[in-house]
Amino acid sequence: MRGTAKTVAALSVLAMITAACSSSSSSTTPTGGSSSSTTAASFKACMVTDTGGIDDKSFNQSSWQGMQAAKAAQPNIQITYLPSTTTADYASNISTFIAQKCGIIVTVGFLMAGATETAAKSNPTQKFAIVDCSYASFCLSGAKETNIDQLVFNTVQDSFLGGYLAAATSKTKVVATYGGQNFGTVTIYMDGFYDGVQYYNAQHHANVKVLGWNEKTQKGNFIGNFTDLGAGQALTNTFIGDQADVIFPVAGGVGLGTAKAVQTADNGGKNVSVEWVDTDGCISAAQYCKYFLTSVTKGITEAVKTAVLAAANGTFAGGTYVGTLANGGAALSPFHPPWTTKVPAALQAELNTLKSEIESGKIVPATKAPV
């Protein structure tokens, strides 16, 4: 991202997002109409977690909160989940829920694309929703199955704001990011963060350096999973040793290792902060709240809730929902103490202006990851 220049990659992403939004009617956008014969009183909503587990402080936990929110809205909806210990569990867990006649099966994460699509093809009357995966992103690759509700999020937008914020608050002029695994749903965050730093540099004639990722070359650091907290802590210690003072882990629960490393560094007199991912870290990992400069979030909870309610109420339509800054599906979390006073009002105003310019299309953050 250079000023307001729109790169070919960014234009391509916008085209795919536009096509996805215009060509399909997602059941995450509530529509009118009467309910079908399936009533909330007899409706069962089921969820299959990815390997990070139900309490990963990230996308699995957010998805389950969406299931719980749907039940809270319609208490007669019954919710349940099956954990996946390994990727080999995906297909069997989905099959178990099909046999249980679940009204909708929610699968969580990019890695479940194959198992979800295979099951959807074999069971055309079974309703599915998948988080972080769509046909537009090439995560789902076959003929478009109308019984899959695809819930994706254009997180290059809010991570751009996160990168700008990191650059603006860094005292060492070195920041860092890393991923759990090298997937488009991970690198889209890292792309936005990197480009937000570059935009800050261009606007303020600065030279803040990004460790762990380069949007141009698509090269960087990955742990290889979303569960190894020790590896996240070790990599973060390396970044801190290289003078990084704002670190953005895009790695689910692995990010708790980063938070632990930052806590240790703080106890050692170093001033280091974290930008959390997916959820508001001050809510999902409150023990580390004081170290969270912000959280770069996506509206998984609301998207899953709406998909489940649509299926329960007979308005399920399949298709693609894209969360953005404009519709609230991508956002920086509100600042929490001590950052409510540590982030200057002038910088907060800059972020609000940038948000408006991204929403209007004046700024288009670049990403190699289609949504």
C-alpha positions in Angstrom: 0.0 0.0 0.0 1.6 3.2 -1.1 -0.6 6.3 -0.2 -3.9 5.6 -1.9 -2.5 3.6 -4.7 -4.6 0.5 -5.5 -2.4 -2.4 -6.4 -3.5 -5.1 -8.8 -3.7 -7.5 -5.9 -6.0 -5.2 -4.0 -8.3 -4.6 -7.0 -8.4 -8.4 -7.5 -9.5 -8.9 -3.9 -12.1 -6.2 -4.1 -13.5 -7.8 -7.3 -13.8 -11.2 -5.6 -15.4 -9.7 -2.5 -17.9 -7.8 -4.7 -18.6 -10.8 -6.7 -19.1 -12.9 -3.6 -21.5 -10.4 -2.1 -23.5 -9.7 -5.2 -23.8 -13.2 -6.5 -25.1 -14.9 -3.4 -27.5 -14.3 -0.7 -25.9 -15.2 2.6 -28.1 -16.3 5.5 -26.0 -14.2 7.7 -27.8 -11.2 6.3 -31.3 -11.5 8.0 -34.2 -11.6 5.5 -37.9 -11.5 5.8 -40.3 -14.4 5.2 -42.1 -16.9 7.2 -40.5 -19.8 9.1 -40.5 -23.3 7.7 -42.0 -26.3 9.4 -38.7 -26.7 11.3 -39.3 -24.9 14.6 -36.8 -23.6 17.2 -38.4 -25.9 19.7 -37.1 -29.0 17.8 -34.0 -27.4 16.3 -30.5 -28.8 17.0 -27.4 -26.7 16.1 -24.1 -28.5 16.1 -20.5 -27.4 15.8 -17.2 -29.1 15.0 -14.1 -27.3 16.4 -10.7 -27.1 14.8 -7.7 -28.6 16.6 -7.2 -25.4 18.7 -10.1 -26.5 21.0 -13.2 -24.8 22.3 -11.3 -22.5 24.7 -8.6 -21.3 22.3 -9.3 -17.6 23.1 -9.7 -17.3 19.3 -11.9 -18.5 16.4 -13.1 -21.8 18.0 -14.2 -20.0 21.2 -15.7 -17.1 19.2 -17.7 -19.6 17.1 -19.0 -21.4 20.2 -20.0 -18.1 21.7 -22.1 -17.5 18.5 -23.8 -20.8 19.0 -24.5 -19.8 22.6 -25.8 -16.4 21.5 -28.2 -18.1 19.1 -29.5 -20.2 22.0 -29.9 -17.2 24.1 -31.9 -15.5 21.4 -34.1 -18.6 21.0 -33.8 -20.8 24.1 -35.4 -23.9 22.6 -32.5 -24.2 20.1 -30.3 -27.1 21.4 -26.5 -26.6 20.8 -23.7 -29.1 21.0 -20.1 -29.5 19.7 -17.5 -32.1 19.0 -13.8 -31.3 19.4 -11.2 -32.2 16.8 -8.0 -33.5 18.2 -6.4 -34.0 14.8 -7.5 -33.1 11.2 -8.5 -36.8 10.9 -11.4 -36.1 13.2 -13.1 -33.6 10.9 -15.0 -36.0 8.6 -16.0 -38.4 11.4 -17.3 -35.6 13.6 -19.3 -34.2 10.7 -20.7 -37.7 10.0 -21.7 -38.1 13.6 -23.7 -34.9 13.5 -25.4 -35.8 10.2 -26.5 -39.0 11.8 -27.9 -37.0 14.7 -30.0 -35.0 12.3 -28.6 -31.6 13.3 -30.5 -28.7 11.7 -27.2 -27.0 10.9 -23.6 -28.1 11.3 -21.0 -25.3 11.8 -17.5 -26.1 11.0 -14.7 -23.9 12.1 -11.7 -23.0 10.0 -9.9 -23.2 6.7 -8.7 -26.8 7.3 -12.2 -28.2 7.4 -13.0 -27.1 3.8 -12.6 -30.5 2.3 -14.5 -32.5 4.8 -17.3 -29.9 4.8 -17.6 -29.7 1.1 -17.6 -33.5 0.7 -20.4 -33.9 3.3 -22.4 -31.1 1.7 -22.3 -32.7 -1.7 -23.3 -36.1 -0.3 -26.1 -34.6 1.9 -27.7 -31.8 -0.2 -30.5 -31.2 2.3 -28.1 -30.8 5.3 -27.4 -27.2 6.1 -23.8 -26.2 6.9 -21.9 -23.0 7.8 -18.1 -22.7 7.7 -16.0 -20.1 9.4 -13.1 -18.5 7.5 -13.6 -20.2 4.2 -15.4 -19.4 0.9 -15.5 -20.3 -2.8 -14.2 -16.8 -3.6 -11.1 -17.5 -1.5 -10.6 -20.9 -3.3 -10.8 -22.6 0.1 -13.9 -24.4 -1.2 -13.0 -25.5 -4.7 -15.7 -27.5 -6.4 -19.1 -26.6 -7.8 -20.8 -24.2 -5.4 -23.0 -26.0 -3.0 -26.0 -24.0 -2.0 -26.2 -25.7 1.4 -23.0 -24.1 2.7 -23.1 -20.7 4.4 -19.6 -19.2 4.0 -18.5 -16.8 6.8 -15.4 -14.8 5.9 -13.9 -11.6 7.0 -11.8 -8.9 5.2 -9.4 -8.5 8.1 -6.8 -6.8 5.9 -8.8 -3.7 6.7 -8.7 -3.7 10.5 -5.2 -5.1 10.6 -4.1 -2.2 8.5 -5.3 0.0 11.3 -3.5 -2.2 13.8 -0.2 -1.9 11.8 -0.6 1.9 11.7 -1.3 2.0 15.5 1.7 -0.3 16.2 4.1 1.9 14.2 2.7 5.1 15.8 3.2 3.8 19.4 6.5 2.0 18.9 9.3 3.6 20.8 12.0 1.4 19.3 10.7 1.7 15.8 10.6 -2.1 15.4 7.4 -4.1 15.5 6.7 -7.8 14.7 4.1 -10.2 13.5 4.0 -14.0 13.0 1.4 -16.7 12.0 0.3 -20.0 13.3 0.2 -21.6 9.8 0.7 -20.2 6.4 -3.0 -19.9 5.3 -4.7 -17.0 3.5 -6.9 -16.4 6.6 -3.7 -15.9 8.6 -1.6 -14.0 6.1 -4.4 -11.5 5.3 -4.0 -10.2 8.8 -0.2 -10.0 8.4 -0.5 -8.3 5.0 -2.7 -5.6 6.5 -0.4 -5.1 9.5 2.7 -4.8 7.3 1.0 -2.3 5.0 -0.4 -0.3 7.8 3.2 0.2 9.1 4.3 1.2 5.6 1.5 3.7 5.3 2.5 5.2 8.7 6.1 5.5 7.5 5.0 7.2 4.3 2.7 9.7 6.1 5.1 10.5 8.9 8.5 10.2 7.1 9.3 7.4 9.5 11.2 4.2 9.2 9.5 1.7 11.5 10.7 -1.9 10.7 8.5 -5.0 10.6 9.9 -8.3 11.7 8.3 -11.6 10.9 6.5 -10.8 7.6 7.0 -9.1 4.3 3.8 -8.5 2.3 5.7 -8.0 -1.0 7.6 -11.3 -0.8 5.0 -13.2 1.3 7.8 -14.5 3.4 7.8 -14.7 7.2 7.6 -16.6 10.5 5.1 -19.4 11.2 4.9 -21.7 14.2 3.3 -24.6 12.2 0.2 -24.9 14.4 -2.2 -23.0 16.6 -1.5 -24.9 19.9 2.2 -24.6 20.8 2.4 -21.8 23.4 6.1 -22.5 24.1 7.0 -21.9 20.5 5.1 -18.7 20.5 6.9 -17.6 23.6 10.3 -18.5 22.2 9.7 -16.6 18.9 8.4 -13.6 20.8 11.5 -13.6 22.9 13.6 -13.5 19.7 11.6 -10.6 18.4 12.0 -8.7 21.8 15.7 -9.4 21.6 15.7 -7.8 18.2 14.1 -4.6 19.7 10.5 -5.2 18.7 8.2 -3.5 21.2 4.8 -4.2 19.6 4.0 -7.8 18.6 1.0 -9.1 16.6 0.6 -12.9 16.8 -1.9 -14.3 14.3 -1.8 -17.8 15.8 -4.9 -18.5 17.9 -4.0 -19.9 21.3 -0.2 -19.8 20.5 -0.6 -16.0 21.1 -0.9 -16.7 24.8 2.8 -17.7 24.6 3.5 -14.2 23.2 1.5 -12.6 26.0 3.5 -14.6 28.6 6.8 -13.5 27.0 5.7 -9.9 27.0 4.6 -10.2 30.7 8.1 -11.5 31.5 9.7 -8.7 29.6 7.6 -6.2 31.4 8.7 -7.6 34.7 12.3 -7.2 33.4 11.8 -3.5 32.8 11.1 -3.7 29.0 8.1 -1.8 27.6 6.5 -4.3 25.1 2.9 -4.6 24.1 0.7 -7.1 22.1 -2.0 -6.7 19.5 -4.4 -9.7 20.0 -6.2 -11.3 17.1 -9.8 -12.5 16.3 -11.4 -11.6 19.6 -11.1 -8.8 22.2 -8.1 -10.1 24.2 -9.2 -8.2 27.3 -12.3 -10.3 27.3 -10.9 -13.7 26.1 -7.5 -13.5 27.9 -8.2 -11.0 30.6 -5.2 -11.9 32.7 -3.0 -10.2 30.0 -5.2 -7.2 29.3 -2.7 -4.6 30.5 -0.3 -5.7 27.7 -2.9 -5.6 24.9 -2.5 -2.3 23.0 -5.6 -3.4 21.0 -7.2 -6.4 19.4 -7.7 -6.9 15.7 -11.0 -8.6 15.6 -13.5 -10.3 13.3 -17.2 -10.7 14.0 -17.3 -14.5 14.2 -19.7 -14.6 17.1 -22.4 -12.5 15.4 -22.0 -14.2 12.0 -22.4 -17.7 13.5 -25.3 -16.6 15.6 -27.1 -15.2 12.5 -26.4 -18.3 10.5 -27.8 -20.6 13.2 -30.9 -18.4 13.7 -31.5 -18.3 9.9 -31.4 -22.1 9.7 -33.7 -22.4 12.7 -36.2 -20.0 11.4 -36.3 -21.2 7.8 -34.5 -18.3 6.2 -31.2 -20.1 5.5 -30.0 -19.2 2.0 -26.3 -20.4 1.8 -24.0 -18.1 0.0 -21.2 -15.8 1.3 -21.0 -13.2 4.1 -18.0 -10.9 4.1 -17.3 -9.1 7.3 -15.8 -5.6 6.8 -15.1 -2.4 8.7 -18.3 -0.9 7.2 -20.6 -3.7 8.4 -18.8 -4.3 11.7 -17.5 -7.7 10.7 -13.9 -6.5 11.1 -12.9 -4.0 13.8 -10.2 -2.8 16.2 -11.5 -3.4 19.7 -12.1 -0.5 22.0 -9.1 0.6 24.0 -8.9 -0.7 27.6 -6.9 0.7 30.5 -4.1 1.7 30.5 -4.3 2.3 26.8 -7.4 4.5 27.0 -5.2 7.3 28.2 -1.8 6.1 26.8 -3.0 6.3 23.1 -3.1 10.0 22.3 -6.4 11.5 21.3 -4.8 12.8 18.1 -3.7 9.3 17.1 -7.2 8.0 17.9 -8.6 10.6 15.5 -6.1 9.5 12.8 -7.3 6.0 13.2 -10.9 7.1 12.8 -10.1 9.0 9.6 -8.2 6.0 8.2 -11.2 3.8 9.0 -13.5 6.1 7.1 -11.1 6.2 4.1 -10.9 2.4 4.0 -14.7 2.1 4.2 -15.1 4.6 1.3 -12.4 2.9 -0.8 -10.0 5.9 -0.8 -7.5 3.6 0.9 -7.4 -0.1 -0.3 -5.0 -2.2 1.8 -3.1 -4.7 -0.3 -3.3 -8.4 0.3 -2.3 -11.5 -1.6 -5.1 -13.5 0.2 -8.5 -13.4 -1.4 -11.4 -13.3 1.0 
